[in-house]
Amino acid sequence: MDLIKKTAASLLAVFIVIISLAGCSLGDKIEKYSANKEHCFLNTENVTQFSYMGADYTILDDTVPNGGLGEWIGYIRRLAAVDETGKILFQDSMQTAAFQTPADHAAIAQKTAYIIPFLNVYAAPNTDDYLIVDVNGGYHKAIRSEKVKDTDPVFDFKSAPSVTGKFEIDPENATRLICGGAVYQVTSEPVSADKLGSYIDIIAKSVTFDTETKRPLSKNHLNKLDLTGKSAGQGREMWFYAVVYEIYGTDKKEAVAVKINNCCYIAKQQ
């Protein structure tokens, strides 16, 4: 299996949240902040569509600047795993900041081609002709689906991040990442949300390792251990590797930020 397929196979095993606002726990804050906003829902058969107050909208490729937003009226806040046709295979909430594992994650991961973050929905200033939705880092216009013409440019979901598989867990040391020929050692230094730069890659994989040697443990080995590992005279630890980010002001050849067990830490190149 090539590198891309290996990464895709683990992608949905522990699906992650890409964007966080402050610290390692933010679900309650976001839920309270958006309590009076309309909850919008993605069309699972077509990632370019969503519903707002019972009406279906199609997202266009047309965008508006930050200053062109009207009132904040709703939210989607979902991270969608999408196949080549635009069908949503799995989606996770950005409010819970939690890992979820669908029962058929292996089959889903094989088909996942793109990962698309959806955030808030806004009214258009001084017109009811369209809404504005924050998707994939841009403010896209969205019009009622029944009004879409063949000439309207629909949102190009294939411009979203694809499954790349650049970073992998070191098979000899579970606290290190390998990217090409570079090795990154994960440290205990946390990275605050305001220091996180651009998204680099998704690992989305859990690993259980020996606390002394840091070597990953195989399934057969794990079956010999109890919850603490003491029955085999061995301690163990489990990490959920999620997303790799750039760090503002730091060359990614020197260090990156990696989300582990829902908190971000500095990983320094050795």
N, C-alpha and C positions, 0 to 999 in steps of 0.2 A: 504494500500500500504506500503510495507516495506521501510526501510531507503534508500536502493540502488535505488529503483524505484523512490522514491521521488526526489532524487538528479538528476537522469537521466531525469526526467520529466521537471526539470528546466534548465538542462544543455544547451540546444540549444536555450532557450528563449533569453538569452543574451550571445552568444558565445564569447569567449575571446581569447586574445593572451597570451600565456604562457611566452614567452621569450621577454624581452625588453633590450635595450642596455644602454641607458642613459636618465634619466629624464622621463617626462611624454609625450613627443612628440619626435618621432624619425623617422617617416615615410619619411619625406623629405630628411633627412640625408642618410638613407639607400638607397633610390631610386637614389640619386645622386652618391653614392659610387659604386652602382652596374650597372650603366648606360650602360657600355660596356660589360656586361655579358649576356649570353643566358638565357632567361626565359624558364624554364622547367615546364612541366605540368604533374600532377598525373593522372593515369588511374582511373576514378571514379568507374569502375567495379572491380578493383583489386589494392589494396593499395600497393602491392609489385612491381608495375610497374610505369614508368614515361617515358616521351618523351624528347629527347634532339636533337635539330636541325632536327626534323622530324623523328628521329629513335626511336624505342621503346626499352627500357632497363628494365631488371628484376633485382631487388635488391636481393643480396645474404646475407646469414647470416654471411659470412666471413667478417672480419673487418681488418683494417690496423691501425697501430699506428699513432699518430699525425705527426710524422716525415716521414711517408710514403705517404704524400700527394704531388701531383704535382701541376700544375698551377690551380688557381681558374678560372673556365670557365663558370659557370652557377649558377642559384639559383632556388629553389622551394619556400621556405619560406611560407609554408602553415601549418596550424594546422588542422589535419583531424580527424573527428569523424567517427569511423568505427564500422560496426556491426560484429557479430561473424564469418561471412564468408569472411571478408576482403573487403567488398564493402564500398566505401566512401559515407556516408549519407549527410555530410555537411563539407565544408572546409572554413576556414577564413584566410585572409592574415595577415602575421606577419609584413608587411611593414606599414599598416595603423594604427596599434595599436588601432583598433576601434571595438565597439560592433556591431554585426549584428544580425538580427532576421529573419530567414526564415519563410515564411508564414505557413509552416506545421511543425513548430518546435516541437509541442507536439508529433506528430506521430514519428518524427525522433528521438527525445530524448528517447522514449520508446525502440528503437532498438539499441541505442548507447552502445557499450561495451568497446571500447578503444579510447584513445585520443593520436594521434601520431604527434609529431612535425617534420617537414622536413625543413632543412636549405639549405646549399650550395652544389654545385656539383663541383668536382675537376677532373682534368685529372690524370691518373696514371703516375708516373715517369718512363720514358724510355720505355713505352709500350702503344700500342693502344688496347690491349686486353680487357680492362675494364675501367670504370669510377669509381669514388668514390663519394658517397653521404652521407652527414651528416644527419642521421635520428635517432631519439630516443636516442640521446646522444652518438652515435657511428659512426665511419667512415666505411660504408659498401661498399663492391665492388658491381658493377652493370655491367652486361654484356648484349650484344644485345639479345633481347628476342628469336630471331630465332636460337640462338646458345645454349640456355639452354638445358641441358640434364636432364634426370630423376634423375640422381644421384647428381645433383647440389643442395646444401642446400639453399633453398629460404628463404628470410628474415622472421623471426617468428614475425609477427605483434602482436601476443598475449602476447609478452613480454613487450608491451607498457603499460603505466598507464591505469588502468581500472577505471570505475566509482565506487568510494568507498563510498562517502557520509559521511565522518567523521565529517565535520564541518557543523553546521547549524546556521541560524540566530535566535537569542533569540526571541521567540514570544512575550515577554513582553518588550523588549528593542532592537530596531533595530540597535543600535550602539554596540551591543555585539554579540559575537559568542559563541556557545556551542559545545564542543567536549567531548563526554563521560560525565563525571561529572564535567569537568573543564569549567570555564567561562572566556572568553577573552574580555576585554574592548578595543575597538578601540580608539586610541589616535589621536591627530593632528600632531604627530611627523612623518615626512616623512622618508622613507627608500630609500637611493640611490641605483642604480642598482648594484654597485659593492659590496653592502652589502647583496644582495639577495643570499640565499643558495639554497638548493634543493627544487623542487616543492613538496608540501605535499598533497594538495587536490584542487579540483575545487568546487566552490559554484555556480557560474554562475546564479545569481538570482538578480532581482531588487526588491527593497522594498521602499515603500513610507510611511513616518511616521510623527507623530505630532512632531514639532520642540521643544515643551516644555516638553511633557511627554516621548518622544522617542518611544511611542507605535506604531507598524505598523497599518496602516489604511486599512480597508477592501475595496473591490471594491464598495460596496454599500455606504460606507462613502465617498469615493473619488468622487462619482457621485454627491454628494451634495456640493462639493467645486468648486470654479473657479480655474484658474491657480495658483493664489497665496494663495488660501485658506481663503482669507479675508472674503468672503461672508458668511462663517460659523463661523467667529470669530476665526479662527484657522489657524496657519501657517503649512506648510508641507515641507518636504525635500525628495528627491529621491536619493537613493544610488544604484549603480550597483556593487554588490559584485562579484568579479571575481575569482582570484586565491589566495591560501594561500601558502606561502613559509617559509622555515627556514631562520633565520638571522644568518650570519656568526658570530661565537664567542658567540652565545646566545643559551642556552638550550631552546628547544621548549616548555618545561614545564613552562618556565618563560615568553616567548614572541614569537610571530611569526609576519611575515609581511603579510598584506592582501592588494590586489589591489582593490581599490574602485574608481569608476569613472575615471579609467585609471591612477591612481597614487597609489603608495604603502605607507602604513602607518603601524606603530607599533601597534600591539594588545597585551596588557599585561594581563597575567593571574591574576585574582583577588583572 
